[in-house]
Amino acid sequence: MDFKLTADFNTAQNRWEAKLSGEVDIYGSADFKTELAALTEKKEANLYIDCSNLEFIDSTGLGSLVAVLKRVKQYSGSISLAGLQPAVLKLFKITNLDRVFEIAE
């Protein structure tokens, strides 16, 4: 299964609000990174990603998130992740990425 990313810009909160579903793995991580980066190129703003329908993410997917975070940090932005499934949240905790990303539980 591949991932699906939909996003809209919330003018009131000045942030991209995205919904991520499916699986982000080695086969789709480059496209995932490209799609997220394209949002930040359209408008430099914070990213809020609803991950409640994200079933799986591997190390390449995490790497894509970190790469986009580096871009976002260049303009003092942030990436917030919400609705992480227990297995996905565990991966963020094991890799200490829960300290790097804003995670809303």
C-alpha positions in Angstrom: 0.0 0.0 0.0 1.2 3.5 -0.8 0.7 6.7 1.1 -1.8 9.5 0.4 -1.2 13.1 1.3 -3.8 15.8 1.1 -3.2 19.3 2.3 -4.9 22.7 2.6 -3.5 26.0 3.8 -5.2 27.3 7.0 -4.9 31.1 6.7 -6.2 31.8 10.2 -3.5 29.6 11.7 -0.9 30.3 9.0 -0.1 26.6 8.6 -0.4 23.8 6.2 -2.8 21.2 7.4 -2.2 17.8 5.9 -3.7 14.4 6.2 -1.4 11.4 5.8 -2.7 7.9 5.3 -1.4 4.5 4.2 2.3 3.5 4.4 5.5 5.6 3.9 8.3 3.2 3.2 11.3 2.9 0.9 9.1 2.8 -2.2 7.3 6.0 -1.5 9.5 8.0 0.8 11.1 10.1 -2.0 7.6 11.1 -3.3 6.5 11.8 0.3 9.5 14.1 0.8 8.8 15.8 -2.6 5.2 16.4 -1.8 5.9 17.9 1.7 8.7 20.1 0.3 6.4 21.4 -2.4 4.1 22.7 0.2 6.8 24.6 2.0 8.0 26.0 -1.4 4.4 27.2 -2.1 4.2 29.0 1.2 6.7 29.0 4.0 4.6 28.0 7.0 4.3 25.5 9.8 3.2 22.0 8.9 0.5 20.2 10.8 0.1 16.5 9.8 -2.8 14.4 10.9 -1.3 10.8 11.0 -4.4 9.1 12.4 -4.6 7.0 9.2 -0.9 6.4 8.8 -0.5 2.6 9.2 3.3 2.3 8.8 6.4 4.4 8.4 10.0 3.1 8.1 13.4 4.7 8.5 13.3 6.1 5.0 10.0 7.8 5.7 11.4 9.2 8.9 14.4 10.4 7.0 12.1 12.3 4.6 10.4 14.0 7.5 13.7 15.0 9.0 14.9 16.4 5.6 11.7 18.5 5.3 12.0 19.6 9.0 15.5 21.0 8.2 14.0 23.0 5.4 11.1 24.2 7.6 13.6 25.2 10.4 15.4 27.5 7.9 12.4 29.9 8.2 11.8 29.1 11.9 8.9 26.9 11.2 7.8 23.6 12.8 6.2 20.3 12.0 3.5 19.0 14.3 2.3 15.4 14.0 -1.0 14.3 15.5 -2.9 11.1 15.9 0.0 8.8 15.7 -0.9 5.1 16.0 0.8 3.3 19.0 3.2 1.4 16.8 4.2 4.5 14.9 4.5 6.6 18.1 6.8 3.9 19.5 9.1 4.2 16.5 9.3 8.0 17.1 10.2 7.4 20.8 12.8 4.7 20.1 14.5 7.0 17.6 14.1 10.0 19.9 12.3 11.9 17.1 9.6 12.6 19.6 12.0 15.2 20.9 12.5 16.7 17.5 8.9 16.9 16.2 6.0 18.4 18.0 3.8 15.4 18.7 0.2 15.9 19.8 -1.1 12.7 21.4 
